[in-house]
Amino acid sequence: MSYLETEIQCPYCFEWITLFVDPAGGAVQSTISDCDVCCRPIELQIRVDEEAESASVRARRDSESSF
């Protein structure tokens, strides 16, 4: 199975970042990833569709409340 490519906007510097999601990680995933531009931590909530063909990602500042 291949990775799913998606883009998010950093909640700190507002630059667009490309992410690669592993659908084998499950339908709902949660992780923290550093921005490639400003290096700040971003909380990511990821949902992979049933066919594992696409992923939707919510990005928040690490200091914001939980999803």
Secondary structure, DSSP 8 states (H G I E B T S, - for coil): ---EEEEEE-TTT--EEEEEE-GGG-SEEEEEEE-TTT--EEEEEEEE-TTSS-EEEEEEETTS---
